[in-house]
Amino acid sequence: MTAVADHQPAIFTEPEERADLRAQVRALAGRYGREWFAAKARAGEKTTELWQDMGRHGYLGVNLPEEYGGGGGGIGDLAAVCEELAAQGCPLLLMVVSPAICGSTIARFGTEEQKKRWLPGLANGTTTMAFAITEPDAGTNSHAISTTARRDGDEWVINGRKIYISGLDEADAVLIVARTEDARSGKLKPCLFIVPVDAPGFEFTPIEMEIVSPERQFTVFIDDVRLPADALIGDEDAGLIQLFAGLNPERIMAAAFATGLARYALDRAVAYAKERAVFGAPIGAHQAIAHPLAESHIEIEMARLMTQKAAALYDAGDDFGAGEAANMAKYAAGEACCKAADRAVQTHGGNGVTSEYGVGGLLVASRVTRIAPVSREMILNFISTHSLGLPKSY
Ligand SMILES: Cc1cc2nc3c(=O)[nH]c(=O)nc-3n(C[C@H](O)[C@H](O)[C@H](O)COP(=O)(O)OP(=O)(O)OC[C@H]3O[C@@H](n4cnc5c(N)ncnc54)[C@H](O)[C@@H]3O)c2cc1C
């Protein structure tokens, strides 16, 4: 009889196709490189060439169904793409939003017409869609959002405000979370609508941020925006389920983004620790430098493994299991990213804060991975309550 262990190792490695995909994305991103990417961001320019190149090669739509122009893979494949880009120092925040949250949601819950209308463009990068849930007053408490949609004949009329919405200046449309009134109970329930960014009554203004990134964040004012009936995604009565199903890809992608950025920070630190010599030896010879970097390597690998598990559960259709795993992956990745960025700066000494070396900027970027799209505190709340059965604190 063959020992069970003989069959086990494959479970802990990704399929060959995904390893190939990673290598291809690494090669493409390497042709652009961190210097190019950071120069664009600092000049307030976009990295559209990279986005379009990624789209042309089919990397932006690897998770979307083949019949609508995608690659027919899963969120695990898209997460691998996102991670490899970030690991080359070219993180594309809109990957978390456009093909992941918006693409997955439309592919799963959209009508045939909506899929035909939106998915091919999202897959090849010619269409970009933003995602808007956060509101100034509700903040983290997404159950308290007050953007509302009411029916008026054949149309929907939407009113409300959103904040920190990424990439609206690059997007064709935005997937908005609003609430409609339940005819029977009068209670408000969340629903998803696609709003073209040039719809009359839809206004947005940029927020000045401290992050050096080509993507910008915006405050949004939605004032009597009228939409056709088919702007609603999926079923009005199943909005909450659809919303939560869309949040798993978001968390998995945010985790991949963070582990990629963490890998980039660690690579930079390791390279510098090998090359910079004081006291007659490379600084990496000192355990005070080497051990924190070794810890980061371990933390990043653990976060990657958890991200792959969450993606595997989601791709297998286990939304519930994926929910816990995606939260854990996002938490682990955010923590690993913040520590790796901090250690990269420390390893560089004074050069850690020079523009020439460009690692100081990773501090703010890495902090975002602890805050968005769901904060570490809200993940700890989720795990305390749902995984451990502790009383809810709020
Ligand atoms: C760079 C960036 C890009 C973003 N892009 C988008 C986007 O494209 N679309 C979008 O919809 N949103 C986006 N966001 C918004 C982001 O998801 C929110 O900032 C995040 O969810 C936190 O919400 P808040 O900023 O309102 O914080 P608050 O809700 O004001 O929370 C502030 C702090 O209090 C903590 N806190 C709040 N309640 C509790 C509690 N019950 N227990 C413990 N701690 C608590 C939070 O964890 C946080 O640390 C983006 C944010 C950033 C920074």
The ligand as a MOL file (V3000), in Angstrom:
LIG
                    3D

  0  0  0     0  0            999 V3000
M  V30 BEGIN CTAB
M  V30 COUNTS 53 58 0 0 0
M  V30 BEGIN ATOM
M  V30 1 C -5.5870 53.9760 -0.1970 0
M  V30 2 C -7.0240 53.6260 0.0850 0
M  V30 3 C -7.8080 53.1510 -0.9480 0
M  V30 4 C -9.1640 52.8430 -0.7170 0
M  V30 5 N -9.9410 52.4480 -1.7740 0
M  V30 6 C -11.2680 52.2250 -1.5730 0
M  V30 7 C -12.1260 51.8950 -2.6770 0
M  V30 8 O -11.6760 51.7970 -3.8290 0
M  V30 9 N -13.4490 51.6950 -2.4380 0
M  V30 10 C -13.9780 51.7960 -1.1820 0
M  V30 11 O -15.1840 51.6010 -1.0310 0
M  V30 12 N -13.1960 52.1250 -0.1100 0
M  V30 13 C -11.8610 52.3320 -0.2770 0
M  V30 14 N -11.0530 52.6650 0.7940 0
M  V30 15 C -11.6490 52.8230 2.1210 0
M  V30 16 C -11.2100 51.7610 3.1250 0
M  V30 17 O -11.8180 50.5290 2.8280 0
M  V30 18 C -11.5630 52.3100 4.5080 0
M  V30 19 O -10.6650 53.3690 4.7750 0
M  V30 20 C -11.4650 51.2800 5.5950 0
M  V30 21 O -12.4720 50.3000 5.4120 0
M  V30 22 C -11.6070 51.8970 6.9970 0
M  V30 23 O -12.7210 52.7500 7.0630 0
M  V30 24 P -12.5610 54.2460 7.6740 0
M  V30 25 O -11.3940 54.8610 6.9680 0
M  V30 26 O -13.8420 54.9420 7.5670 0
M  V30 27 O -12.1550 54.0240 9.1490 0
M  V30 28 P -13.0950 54.1240 10.5200 0
M  V30 29 O -14.2950 53.3270 10.3030 0
M  V30 30 O -13.2520 55.6040 10.7590 0
M  V30 31 O -12.1620 53.4690 11.5420 0
M  V30 32 C -11.0260 54.1280 12.1330 0
M  V30 33 C -10.2790 53.1400 13.0130 0
M  V30 34 O -11.1510 52.6360 14.0430 0
M  V30 35 C -11.1670 51.2210 14.0200 0
M  V30 36 N -12.5110 50.7310 14.3870 0
M  V30 37 C -13.7100 51.1560 13.9330 0
M  V30 38 N -14.7100 50.4280 14.4610 0
M  V30 39 C -14.1250 49.5110 15.2800 0
M  V30 40 C -14.6300 48.4740 16.1190 0
M  V30 41 N -15.9360 48.1840 16.2110 0
M  V30 42 N -13.7250 47.7230 16.7950 0
M  V30 43 C -12.3950 47.9800 16.7070 0
M  V30 44 N -11.8770 48.9530 15.9390 0
M  V30 45 C -12.7280 49.7160 15.2340 0
M  V30 46 C -10.8230 50.8480 12.5870 0
M  V30 47 O -10.2910 49.5450 12.4900 0
M  V30 48 C -9.7910 51.9130 12.2290 0
M  V30 49 O -8.5210 51.5330 12.6820 0
M  V30 50 C -9.7060 52.9730 0.5860 0
M  V30 51 C -8.8870 53.4350 1.6230 0
M  V30 52 C -7.5660 53.7660 1.3870 0
M  V30 53 C -6.7190 54.2740 2.5450 0
M  V30 END ATOM
M  V30 BEGIN BOND
M  V30 1 1 1 2
M  V30 2 1 2 3
M  V30 3 2 2 52
M  V30 4 2 3 4
M  V30 5 1 4 5
M  V30 6 1 4 50
M  V30 7 2 5 6
M  V30 8 1 6 7
M  V30 9 1 6 13
M  V30 10 2 7 8
M  V30 11 1 7 9
M  V30 12 1 9 10
M  V30 13 2 10 11
M  V30 14 1 10 12
M  V30 15 2 12 13
M  V30 16 1 13 14
M  V30 17 1 14 15
M  V30 18 1 14 50
M  V30 19 1 15 16
M  V30 20 1 16 17
M  V30 21 1 16 18
M  V30 22 1 18 19
M  V30 23 1 18 20
M  V30 24 1 20 21
M  V30 25 1 20 22
M  V30 26 1 22 23
M  V30 27 1 23 24
M  V30 28 2 24 25
M  V30 29 1 24 26
M  V30 30 1 24 27
M  V30 31 1 27 28
M  V30 32 2 28 29
M  V30 33 1 28 30
M  V30 34 1 28 31
M  V30 35 1 31 32
M  V30 36 1 32 33
M  V30 37 1 33 34
M  V30 38 1 33 48
M  V30 39 1 34 35
M  V30 40 1 35 36
M  V30 41 1 35 46
M  V30 42 1 36 37
M  V30 43 1 36 45
M  V30 44 2 37 38
M  V30 45 1 38 39
M  V30 46 1 39 40
M  V30 47 2 39 45
M  V30 48 1 40 41
M  V30 49 2 40 42
M  V30 50 1 42 43
M  V30 51 2 43 44
M  V30 52 1 44 45
M  V30 53 1 46 47
M  V30 54 1 46 48
M  V30 55 1 48 49
M  V30 56 2 50 51
M  V30 57 1 51 52
M  V30 58 1 52 53
M  V30 END BOND
M  V30 END CTAB
M  END
